Amino acid sequence: MNYYPMSVIFGHDRIAPFLSSDFRPVQPAEIEEEVRAYQSYVDSFSRERVTQHLLTYVIASAEPEQDLSRIDLWYERDAGERAGAYNLYRLTLRE
């Protein structure tokens, strides 16, 4: 299991018992709530929201190839350029 995303969301002291004198492990209901909150965030995207913080590039792991379909909703990607273990794509906002 990759604990890094959980530690970012809940804090290291909720993942590693030795980091807290009052350890409270993350509960399944808390994870479900964060998943719902993130889905709400994703669903709230609009063209107006996307244009507030324009992207110019995307760097994505090449192996395995990443699902960039959410990016593709709002941007056109060039063919990409391999840079070590990553692909670098230049983005252009869709009209």
Secondary structure by P-SEA (a helix, b strand, c coil): ccaaaaaaaccccccccccccccccccaaaaaaaaaaaaaaaaaccccccccccccbbbbbccccccaaaaaacbbbccccccccbbbbbbbbcc
